[in-house]
């Protein structure tokens, strides 16, 4: 991993820059444990890394940033930890909304909102409504999200429309399914970053990352900063994206 941060021009210049970066934010618990602190301490520090990353992504010319905050599988964690994470979500949405709006960030959440409390859903809807017309960096938070459930939901909607006679079976193709995903209207990720040294997707954007490049970093999420993002963008710039084509 490169230790020298690139300037915004260096990190974002050229035709091979990633316009959509997706990040699996991993390592909050290990970061806290290594310091003799409870896991919630790591989650709080991870929220600070979110702010740094949004600012850096905007500086580096990224147009879309998707952050994996809480998976559908994370609901199996201890109730006390889930409660602390949801309290942090409330705190973040209340505290950061004004700054996101001031920075021209467009914010949205994808995932199963039926699992979330009513007040959190209300905060999400308010944040989305407030920033809807902003034209800067588009930030998506994946919350209570699972890639398989998302694809299954799109397939279910297609089946319902076909059964109702609104969609012909021969019209069902990749475009039709993609149009029914929660990310409809958002370009597929060019680059996926996972922190903490783990090298797996963990049910994140399974459909959308079919041709994304992957960069795995050993840094734990609370320590992630613009230097690490610049390093990943630099690595992306050295890749040759062929989309299944043969080398020339």
Rosetta blueprint (number, residue, H / E / L):
1 X L
2 X L
3 X L
4 X L
5 X L
6 X L
7 X L
8 X H
9 X H
10 X H
11 X H
12 X H
13 X L
14 X L
15 X L
16 X L
17 X L
18 X L
19 X L
20 X E
21 X E
22 X E
23 X E
24 X E
25 X L
26 X L
27 X L
28 X H
29 X H
30 X H
31 X H
32 X H
33 X H
34 X L
35 X L
36 X L
37 X L
38 X L
39 X H
40 X H
41 X H
42 X H
43 X H
44 X H
45 X H
46 X H
47 X H
48 X H
49 X H
50 X H
51 X H
52 X H
53 X H
54 X H
55 X H
56 X H
57 X H
58 X H
59 X H
60 X L
61 X L
62 X L
63 X L
64 X E
65 X E
66 X E
67 X E
68 X E
69 X E
70 X E
71 X E
72 X H
73 X H
74 X H
75 X H
76 X H
77 X L
78 X L
79 X H
80 X H
81 X H
82 X H
83 X H
84 X H
85 X H
86 X H
87 X H
88 X H
89 X H
90 X H
91 X H
92 X H
93 X H
94 X H
95 X H
96 X H
97 X H
98 X H
99 X H
100 X H
101 X H
102 X H
103 X L
104 X L
105 X L
106 X E
107 X E
108 X E
109 X E
110 X E
111 X L
112 X L
113 X H
114 X H
115 X H
116 X L
117 X L
118 X H
119 X H
120 X H
121 X H
122 X H
123 X H
124 X H
125 X H
126 X H
127 X H
128 X H
129 X H
130 X H
131 X H
132 X L
133 X L
134 X L
135 X L
136 X L
137 X L
138 X E
139 X E
140 X E
141 X E
142 X E
143 X E
144 X E
145 X E
146 X L
147 X H
148 X H
149 X H
150 X H
151 X H
152 X H
153 X H
154 X H
155 X H
156 X H
157 X H
158 X H
159 X H
160 X H
161 X H
162 X H
163 X H
164 X L
165 X L
166 X L
167 X L
168 X L
169 X H
170 X H
171 X H
172 X L
173 X L
174 X H
175 X H
176 X H
177 X H
178 X H
179 X L
180 X L
181 X L
182 X L
183 X L
184 X L
185 X L
186 X L
187 X L
188 X L
189 X L
190 X L
191 X E
192 X E
193 X E
194 X E
195 X L
196 X L
197 X L
198 X L
199 X L
200 X L
201 X L
202 X L
203 X L
204 X L
205 X L
206 X L
207 X L
208 X L
209 X L
210 X L
211 X L
212 X L
213 X E
214 X E
215 X E
216 X E
217 X L
218 X L
219 X L
220 X L
221 X H
222 X H
223 X H
224 X L
225 X L
226 X H
227 X H
228 X H
229 X H
230 X H
231 X H
232 X H
233 X H
234 X H
235 X H
236 X H
237 X H
238 X L
239 X L
240 X L
241 X L
242 X L
243 X L
244 X L
245 X L
246 X L
247 X L
248 X L
